[in-house]
Structures are given as C-alpha cells and as structure tokens.
Amino acid sequence: MHLKAGSALLLVMLFGQAQATDASHAAKQQRMPDSYAQAAKLIDLGQGRVLNLRCSGSGPQTVLLEAGALADSSTWFKVQPLLATHARVCAYDRAGFGFSSEGPLPRDLDADVADLHALIQHAALATPLVMVGHSLGSNIVRQYASRYPADVSAMVLLDPPAQDIGRFAPAWQKDEDTLSGQRFAFLHQCEAAAEKHELTTTNKELSQCLGGPDPNASAKLNAVNLALMSKPAYWRTVVSVLQNNLAVFKPPVSKQETHGSTPLIVLSAANTYADALPRDRKGLEEARAHTQAQIVATSSRGTLVHVADTSHEIQIDQPNAVVKAVVQALEMVQPASK
C-alpha cells in the first residue's frame, strides 16, 4: 500500500500490518519521471467521470497493473518501463486518486471492479488481460477475475495481505480494533481541513496528513502530489477505502473462490512484517502464509514464489522479480493469443 509524497507516516498510523519502506527506497533509488506530474489519457466513463490511464509498450498481449489501497499509477514507475519491452502495459489511477475523478461512495471492491470493467470497455483494452495486483489490488484483481473470467488470462499477485489475522494474532487484532477509532478520527480531521483548504498550512498536526516530500521525486512532482492530496475528494476516498478494508481483510479467503485453471502467481515478500512487534510477528506471518496458500489453491495452476530482500512494496524494492513473474505468466498464456 504505497503512499506518494512521502506520507509513509500516515501509513504507519493507519495499518500496523503494512510497512513503510523509506529505508528500502533510499537504498535503491530511482527517480520517478516527471511524466507522473500530469495526466496521461483520461478515459471518459460517462456521468462526468474520468479515469487516468497510462499505457506503454506494444504487442498482442496487454498487462493491466492494479495498485495497492492508497496508491495510484505512479507506484509502477519502476515496473512499467521494464514490462513495456515485453507487452503492452497499462496502469491507471483508481477513482479519487491521482488524476482520476472521484467515484461514488463507498469505495469498496464492488465499486473498484465496476470501474475497472468500465475502463477496460471504454479504453478498448484487448482482452483477455494479464492482471497484476499489489496488496489490496490483488483482492480487486481476484474479484474481477471471478466476475469476468473471460477478461483475465492470468494473474500475478504481489504480496496479498493477510486475511483473518485475528485468528492467528489475536493481541495484534485487539490493538488494531482499539486504535481504529483514533485513526479514523485523525483521517476525518484531515478531510475537514481539506474541505477548508487548510492542509497546506503550517499547523503541525495537520502537516502529518500529507507527510514530507518523496526523495525519489522532483520538486515539481512533489508539488503536484501535494496538490492532489490536498483535495477533499482524496480524503473522502481514503476514508472510504480504509473503512471497507476492515470488511475485506477480517474474514478468511472465501472457500467458494475459484479461478479454475487460470495461471496465478503469488509473490510473497520476505520482510513485510520486519517492523512488527516480536509479540505479533509470528502470528502475522502465519496469517499471511495461510492467506496466500489459500489464494494459490484457488487455481489448479497456482504458484507461490518467495521474494528475498523486499518489503511489502515488491514493485518498488524488487521490480525485476515482478517482471520475471509477469513474463512467465505471458509465456503461460501465449498459445491462447495466437
């Protein structure tokens, strides 16, 4: 769940299970192109709504990149150019993020899947697609594949988050439930400040809403990100997404979920819980391992791949591992494209 504009502090405040990766970013710096400071192609969904779509590369197959919970298309700035040498690759900003219009609330999986289906149709993306989802994006991809199986030729899922954590780490879940009210109170404070155009003030508490500049982005790009994150629509979306995440991740993977023989590759990060309390880490790791094993089992062609030296943000820390998995998926479905 990558947050732009250096707002990793907010991420830590919101989710103990998600790890901010400032240190790993600094260790593997690659500048984010200034092309992310502006929209690419705005796809009209009707009713005054648009979604920002970024496509590159060419080929008979198309790869669709689905970002994590609070991220936009810029989270793929390392992966997309590498993949573009193998296929046509498209990333987009979900409703309320980046340069996309705000969408109707709540922003739950049903809303995300409906928007993605509309985007694919209105942008005339060639199906079936190889879909790549990071974090919450993996849940969106899985639900999309369940609803529109003919549109999906293969899935590559980057570190799907643990579900049913309370079963494995009850103390962690109890703490999370206790802190949840405080966190959402803070978010609503950010939302109210955005409504009053006060987020860019020098108020110390409100400055935590936006965080500091991203060291991997230029001053121009950081200024654009700051402006985008200062909009009330952004905060309404953030609140809704995180409220719905509670419903997404509390239950286990549904026993009814099945993807037949669709190729499905799950990349599991080595250090997702590196900063967790020693008391909690074993349970968190068990919850995630159980979740990812369940997801792999939904396809007769499911595979689990462990990725070393990476945080939860595999696409940032180990982009080549993502590319390798996607290329493998492309090769697995190649006969179907001829």
C-alpha positions as CSV (number, residue, x, y, z in Angstrom):
1,M,0.0,0.0,0.0
2,H,2.4,2.6,-1.3
3,L,1.6,6.2,-0.4
4,K,3.0,9.0,-2.5
5,A,4.6,12.3,-1.4
6,G,6.5,10.7,1.4
7,S,3.4,10.2,3.6
8,A,4.7,6.9,5.0
9,L,4.0,8.3,8.5
10,L,0.3,8.2,7.7
11,L,0.6,4.6,6.5
12,V,2.2,3.5,9.8
13,M,-0.6,5.3,11.7
14,L,-3.2,3.5,9.7
15,F,-2.0,0.0,9.4
16,G,0.3,-1.9,11.7
17,Q,0.4,-4.7,9.2
18,A,1.7,-2.5,6.4
19,Q,5.3,-1.4,6.5
20,A,6.6,1.9,5.3
21,T,9.7,1.5,3.2
22,D,11.6,4.7,3.3
23,A,14.8,2.9,4.1
24,S,14.5,0.5,1.2
25,H,13.5,3.3,-1.1
26,A,16.7,5.2,-0.2
27,A,18.8,2.1,-0.7
28,K,17.5,1.5,-4.2
29,Q,16.8,5.0,-5.5
30,Q,15.5,5.5,-9.0
31,R,14.0,8.9,-9.8
32,M,10.3,8.9,-10.6
33,P,9.8,10.5,-14.1
34,D,8.1,13.9,-14.2
35,S,5.6,12.5,-16.6
36,Y,3.7,11.5,-13.5
37,A,3.2,15.2,-12.8
38,Q,0.4,15.2,-15.4
39,A,-2.4,13.0,-16.6
40,A,-1.7,10.6,-19.4
41,K,-5.0,9.7,-21.1
42,L,-8.3,10.5,-19.4
43,I,-10.9,7.8,-20.2
44,D,-14.5,9.0,-20.1
45,L,-16.7,6.7,-18.1
46,G,-19.8,8.8,-18.6
47,Q,-21.7,10.8,-16.0
48,G,-18.9,13.3,-15.8
49,R,-16.3,10.8,-14.6
50,V,-12.8,10.1,-16.0
51,L,-10.1,7.6,-15.0
52,N,-6.4,8.4,-15.8
53,L,-4.8,5.6,-17.9
54,R,-1.1,5.2,-18.6
55,C,-0.2,2.7,-21.4
56,S,3.2,1.9,-22.9
57,G,4.8,-0.8,-25.0
58,S,3.2,-2.9,-27.7
59,G,2.3,-6.5,-28.5
60,P,-0.6,-8.9,-28.9
61,Q,-1.0,-9.2,-25.1
62,T,-1.9,-6.5,-22.6
63,V,-0.8,-6.4,-19.0
64,L,-3.0,-4.4,-16.6
65,L,-1.4,-3.1,-13.3
66,E,-3.6,-2.6,-10.3
67,A,-2.1,-0.6,-7.5
68,G,-2.5,-1.0,-3.7
69,A,-5.0,0.6,-1.4
70,L,-4.0,4.2,-1.4
71,A,-1.7,4.2,-4.4
72,D,-2.0,5.4,-7.9
73,S,-0.3,4.5,-11.2
74,S,3.0,6.1,-10.1
75,T,3.6,3.1,-7.8
76,W,4.6,1.2,-11.0
77,F,7.2,3.7,-12.2
78,K,10.0,1.0,-12.0
79,V,8.0,-1.9,-13.3
80,Q,6.0,-0.5,-16.2
81,P,9.0,0.6,-18.4
82,L,10.6,-2.8,-17.9
83,L,7.5,-4.7,-18.8
84,A,6.9,-2.4,-21.8
85,T,9.7,-4.3,-23.6
86,H,7.6,-7.5,-23.4
87,A,4.0,-6.4,-23.9
88,R,1.5,-3.5,-23.9
89,V,1.3,-2.4,-20.3
90,C,-1.4,-0.2,-18.7
91,A,-1.7,1.3,-15.2
92,Y,-4.4,3.6,-14.0
93,D,-5.4,5.8,-11.1
94,R,-8.5,4.5,-9.3
95,A,-11.3,6.8,-8.6
96,G,-10.4,9.6,-6.2
97,F,-6.6,9.1,-6.6
98,G,-4.1,10.7,-8.9
99,F,-5.8,12.5,-11.9
100,S,-9.0,10.4,-11.8
101,S,-12.3,11.8,-10.8
102,E,-13.9,11.0,-7.5
103,G,-16.2,8.0,-7.6
104,P,-19.5,7.3,-5.8
105,L,-19.1,6.1,-2.2
106,P,-18.5,3.6,-0.7
107,R,-15.2,2.8,-2.4
108,D,-15.4,-1.0,-1.9
109,L,-14.4,-3.9,-4.1
110,D,-17.6,-3.9,-6.0
111,A,-17.1,-0.2,-6.9
112,D,-13.5,-0.8,-7.9
113,V,-14.4,-3.9,-10.1
114,A,-17.2,-1.9,-11.7
115,D,-14.9,0.9,-12.6
116,L,-12.2,-1.4,-13.9
117,H,-14.7,-3.1,-16.2
118,A,-15.9,0.2,-17.5
119,L,-12.4,1.4,-18.0
120,I,-11.5,-1.8,-20.0
121,Q,-14.5,-1.3,-22.2
122,H,-14.2,2.5,-22.8
123,A,-10.5,2.3,-23.4
124,A,-10.9,-0.7,-25.7
125,L,-8.2,-2.7,-23.9
126,A,-7.6,-6.0,-25.6
127,T,-8.8,-8.9,-23.5
128,P,-8.0,-11.3,-22.0
129,L,-5.6,-9.4,-19.9
130,V,-2.8,-10.5,-17.7
131,M,-3.7,-8.7,-14.5
132,V,-1.1,-7.7,-11.9
133,G,-2.3,-6.6,-8.4
134,H,-0.4,-5.3,-5.5
135,S,-1.7,-5.6,-1.9
136,L,-5.4,-4.6,-2.0
137,G,-5.0,-4.6,-5.8
138,S,-4.7,-8.3,-5.6
139,N,-8.2,-8.5,-4.0
140,I,-9.5,-6.3,-6.8
141,V,-7.9,-8.5,-9.4
142,R,-9.2,-11.7,-7.9
143,Q,-12.8,-10.3,-7.6
144,Y,-12.6,-9.1,-11.2
145,A,-11.4,-12.5,-12.4
146,S,-14.3,-14.1,-10.5
147,R,-16.8,-11.8,-12.0
148,Y,-15.4,-11.6,-15.6
149,P,-13.3,-14.7,-16.1
150,A,-13.2,-14.3,-19.9
151,D,-11.4,-11.0,-19.4
152,V,-8.5,-12.5,-17.5
153,S,-5.8,-14.8,-19.0
154,A,-3.5,-14.8,-15.9
155,M,-2.9,-13.2,-12.6
156,V,0.2,-12.1,-10.8
157,L,-0.4,-11.0,-7.2
158,L,2.1,-9.1,-5.2
159,D,2.2,-9.9,-1.5
160,P,-1.6,-10.3,-1.0
161,P,-2.3,-9.0,2.5
162,A,-3.2,-11.4,5.4
163,Q,-6.8,-12.1,6.0
164,D,-8.4,-13.4,9.2
165,I,-5.5,-12.0,11.2
166,G,-7.4,-12.2,14.5
167,R,-7.3,-16.0,14.3
168,F,-3.5,-16.0,14.2
169,A,-2.5,-12.8,16.1
170,P,-5.4,-12.0,18.5
171,A,-3.4,-9.5,20.5
172,W,-2.5,-7.6,17.4
173,Q,-6.1,-7.6,16.2
174,K,-7.3,-6.4,19.7
175,D,-4.8,-3.4,19.5
176,E,-5.9,-2.6,16.0
177,D,-9.6,-2.6,16.9
178,T,-8.8,-0.3,19.9
179,L,-6.8,2.2,17.8
180,S,-9.1,2.2,14.8
181,G,-11.4,4.9,16.2
182,Q,-8.4,7.2,16.8
183,R,-7.1,6.6,13.3
184,F,-10.4,7.4,11.6
185,A,-10.8,10.5,13.8
186,F,-7.4,11.7,12.5
187,L,-8.5,10.9,8.9
188,H,-11.7,12.9,9.3
189,Q,-9.7,15.8,10.7
190,C,-7.6,15.7,7.6
191,E,-10.7,15.5,5.4
192,A,-12.3,18.5,7.3
193,A,-9.1,20.5,6.9
194,A,-9.0,19.7,3.1
195,E,-12.6,21.0,2.8
196,K,-11.4,24.3,4.3
197,H,-8.2,24.4,2.2
198,E,-6.1,24.3,5.3
199,L,-3.9,21.3,4.7
200,T,-1.1,23.3,3.3
201,T,-0.8,25.5,6.4
202,T,2.0,25.3,8.9
203,N,-0.2,23.6,11.5
204,K,2.0,20.8,12.9
205,E,-0.8,18.3,13.5
206,L,-2.3,18.8,10.0
207,S,1.1,18.5,8.4
208,Q,1.1,14.8,9.4
209,C,-1.8,14.3,6.9
210,L,0.5,15.0,3.9
211,G,3.9,13.9,5.2
212,G,7.1,15.1,3.7
213,P,8.3,15.2,0.1
214,D,9.2,11.9,-1.7
215,P,13.0,11.8,-2.0
216,N,12.6,9.9,-5.3
217,A,10.5,12.6,-6.9
218,S,11.4,16.1,-8.2
219,A,10.2,19.3,-6.6
220,K,7.8,19.7,-9.5
221,L,6.3,16.2,-9.0
222,N,6.2,16.6,-5.2
223,A,4.3,19.9,-5.6
224,V,1.7,18.2,-7.9
225,N,1.3,15.3,-5.4
226,L,0.8,17.7,-2.6
227,A,-1.9,19.5,-4.5
228,L,-3.7,16.2,-5.4
229,M,-3.5,15.0,-1.8
230,S,-4.9,18.3,-0.5
231,K,-8.2,17.8,-2.3
232,P,-11.3,16.9,-0.2
233,A,-12.1,14.2,-2.8
234,Y,-8.8,12.4,-2.0
235,W,-9.6,12.3,1.7
236,R,-13.2,11.2,1.2
237,T,-11.8,8.3,-0.9
238,V,-9.1,7.4,1.6
239,V,-11.6,7.2,4.5
240,S,-14.0,5.1,2.4
241,V,-11.2,2.7,1.2
242,L,-9.8,2.1,4.6
243,Q,-13.3,1.7,6.2
244,N,-14.0,-1.0,3.6
245,N,-10.6,-2.6,4.1
246,L,-11.8,-3.7,7.5
247,A,-14.5,-5.8,5.9
248,V,-12.2,-7.1,3.2
249,F,-9.4,-8.4,5.4
250,K,-11.2,-9.6,8.6
251,P,-12.7,-12.7,7.1
252,P,-10.6,-15.6,5.6
253,V,-10.4,-16.2,1.9
254,S,-13.8,-17.5,0.7
255,K,-13.9,-21.2,0.2
256,Q,-16.1,-20.5,-2.8
257,E,-13.4,-18.6,-4.6
258,T,-12.1,-20.5,-7.6
259,H,-10.2,-19.5,-10.7
260,G,-10.2,-22.9,-12.5
261,S,-7.0,-23.4,-14.5
262,T,-6.2,-19.7,-14.9
263,P,-2.4,-19.2,-14.3
264,L,-1.9,-17.5,-10.9
265,I,1.4,-16.5,-9.5
266,V,1.7,-15.1,-5.9
267,L,4.8,-13.2,-4.9
268,S,5.4,-13.3,-1.2
269,A,7.7,-10.6,0.3
270,A,10.4,-11.6,2.8
271,N,10.2,-8.6,5.1
272,T,6.5,-7.5,5.2
273,Y,6.5,-7.6,9.0
274,A,10.1,-6.7,9.7
275,D,9.0,-3.8,11.9
276,A,6.2,-5.7,13.7
277,L,6.4,-6.2,17.5
278,P,8.2,-9.5,18.3
279,R,4.9,-10.5,20.2
280,D,3.0,-10.2,16.9
281,R,5.3,-11.1,14.1
282,K,4.9,-14.9,14.2
283,G,1.1,-14.7,14.1
284,L,1.2,-12.1,11.4
285,E,3.5,-14.2,9.3
286,E,1.3,-17.3,9.8
287,A,-1.8,-15.4,8.8
288,R,-0.3,-14.1,5.6
289,A,1.2,-17.5,4.7
290,H,-2.2,-19.1,5.3
291,T,-4.0,-16.5,3.2
292,Q,-1.5,-16.7,0.3
293,A,-1.7,-20.5,0.3
294,Q,-5.5,-20.3,0.1
295,I,-5.2,-17.9,-2.8
296,V,-2.7,-20.2,-4.7
297,A,-5.1,-23.1,-4.1
298,T,-7.9,-21.3,-6.0
299,S,-6.3,-22.2,-9.3
300,S,-5.0,-25.6,-10.5
301,R,-2.1,-23.6,-12.0
302,G,-1.4,-21.6,-8.9
303,T,2.3,-20.9,-7.8
304,L,3.8,-19.3,-4.7
305,V,7.1,-17.5,-5.2
306,H,9.1,-16.2,-2.2
307,V,11.0,-12.9,-3.0
308,A,14.0,-12.1,-0.9
309,D,15.2,-8.7,0.2
310,T,12.0,-6.9,-0.1
311,S,9.3,-5.2,1.9
312,H,5.6,-5.4,1.2
313,E,6.3,-3.0,-1.8
314,I,7.8,-5.6,-4.1
315,Q,7.2,-3.4,-7.1
316,I,9.5,-0.7,-5.6
317,D,12.1,-2.9,-3.9
318,Q,12.4,-5.8,-6.4
319,P,10.8,-4.7,-9.8
320,N,12.8,-7.3,-11.7
321,A,11.1,-10.1,-9.6
322,V,7.7,-8.7,-10.7
323,V,8.8,-8.5,-14.3
324,K,10.1,-12.1,-14.2
325,A,6.7,-13.3,-12.9
326,V,4.7,-11.4,-15.4
327,V,6.8,-12.6,-18.3
328,Q,6.3,-16.1,-17.0
329,A,2.6,-15.5,-17.0
330,L,2.7,-14.1,-20.5
331,E,4.5,-17.2,-21.7
332,M,2.0,-19.5,-20.0
333,V,-0.9,-17.9,-21.9
334,Q,1.0,-17.2,-25.2
335,P,-0.7,-20.1,-27.2
336,A,-4.1,-18.6,-26.4
337,S,-3.2,-15.3,-28.1
338,K,-2.3,-16.9,-31.4
